[in-house]
Amino acid sequence: MSYRNFEKAIDLIDVNKKFLKKIYPQKEETIMLAEKELGVKLPPSYREFLKKYGVLDFRTMDIYGIWKETFDGGCFDIVQNTLENLREYNTFHHYIIIYNVDSFYCVLDTSEVNTDGECTVKGGYGLFLPDENIEIEEKYEDFGDFLLNYVQKQIKYSEEKEWLEEQQK
């Protein structure tokens, strides 16, 4: 089911290419190096995402990934962002940051892996703070569910914005 959602998200991105800004497709070797740096095995759907896009800059949404082989791609790089947060907070070593807006993080939780090798995606404010009372505000079965949800939101937002602009003419 979830891989179907991943495929639906990719199809929606392809159909709405006008919102796609830049992509940075990655090689298998670079993805393996990122896994080594992070000390985790990334889920299959996310690995496929990295091979196709590297980083997704779609409309006003940025899904983190790998920008450069050196993992110094700034704010969109999973290795750089995750390791910086771990150095700062030294908590939740199994969280891989894939999205952050105004301290609302979405992370791959590599401690929760299903039989297909996919892990849950969790979202909330302050996920790296050492507070056991942090509330998870969003939870997705896996990366495919997360990606589909966020891509659909961006398309809906764009359609509403275009409609409003049309009405103001």
N, C-alpha and C positions, 0 to 999 in steps of 0.2 A: 504494500500500500504506500508506504512512505517513499520508496524509490520512484513510484509513480508521481508523487507530489514533487519530487526533485525534477523529474522530467517535465512536468507541467510548468514549473517555475522557469526552467531553461527555455521552453517553448514560448512562454510569455515574454521573456527577455528578448528572444530572437524576433518576435513579432513587433516589439516595441523598441527597436534599436535606436530610434530617435532620442531616447532617454539615456542610452548607454554612452558614457563619456569616453573612458579609455579602459583598455584591458591589458593585462600583463601575463599572458599564459606562461605556465611554469613547466619545467621538465621534471621527470620522475626523480632524477638525481637530487635536484634542489629540494623537492618535497621530502625526500628521505633525510637530507641534511637538516631540514627544519625539525623533523621528528626527533632526530638525534639531539639537537640543541634543546628542545623542549622536554625530552625524556618521555615522550608518549607516542602512541600509534594513532594517527588521525583516522577518522572514519572514512569508509570508501566514498560516500557521496561528497564529502568535503574535499577529498583528494581529487576527485573528478572535477569539482568546481575549480580547484587550484590549477589543474591542467588546462581548463578552458578559459578561465578569466584571470587567475592570479589574485586579483582584487576586483571587486565589483563596485564601480562608481555609477550608480543608476539613479538618475533623477536627483533627489536630495538624500539618498540613502547610500551609505558606504559600508559594504561588508568586507571586513578585513581578510587578508590573505597573505600572499607573498608578493612583494613588489620587485625586489632585487635578490640575487643570490647571496648578497652580503648581509641580508636582514637588517639593513639600515634604511628602510623605506619610509621612515617617519611614522606618522600616525596610523597608517593603514596596515602595518606589518604585524602579523600575529606573534612572531618570535620576539621582536623588539618590545612590543606592548606587554606581552605576557611576562617576559623576564623582568622588565622594569617594575611592574606591579608586584611581582614576587619579591624583588629586592626591597621595595618600599614597605610592603606589608607582611611578607613572609608567611602568608596563609594561602590555603586553597591551591595547592600545587597541581591539582588535577583540573583546574579551570584554564581554558584557552580562550582568550578574548577574540571574539569575531565581530563585535559591534559595540560602539560606545557613543552616546550622545548625552551631553550634560550629566555625566556620571551615571547614566542608565546603561548598564553593561548587559550584553548577551554573551554567553560563554558556552563552549562545548564542555560538558562535564564528562571528562574521560574516566571518571570513577563509576559511571553508569552506562555500561555497554551491553547492547542486546546481542542476540545470537548471530545477527548479520554484521556485527562489528560496528554498528552505528551507536552513537552516544546521544544522550539527551542534550537539549539546549535549554539553558535557563536564563531568565532575564530579571533584573532588579537593580535598584539603586544601592551603591556601596557594597557590591558583592565581595570585595576583597578585604573589607574591614573585619577585624577580629571580633565580631559581635555575633554570638550564636542566635540572636533574635532577628537577624536580617530576613526580610520577607521576600520570597521568590514571587514576583508579580506575573511572570510569564513562564510557561514550561511547554516545550515541544518534544514530541517523541524522538525526533532526530533533526538533522540539518535540513533534510528535504522539506519537512513540515515548516520549519522556521523560514526557509528561503521562499517558499510559496506564499506564506502569509505576508512577509515583508514586501515582496514584489507586487502582490495584489494591492496592498495598501498604497504603494507608490503610484501605481497605475490609476487607482481610484482618485487619489489626490490630484494627479495631473489632469485627469478628465474633468474634475470639478473646477480646477483652476482655469482650464481652457474655456469651460462653459461660462464662468464668471467674467473672464476677459471678453468673451463674445458679447455678453449682455451689456457690458460697459461701453461698447462701440456705438 
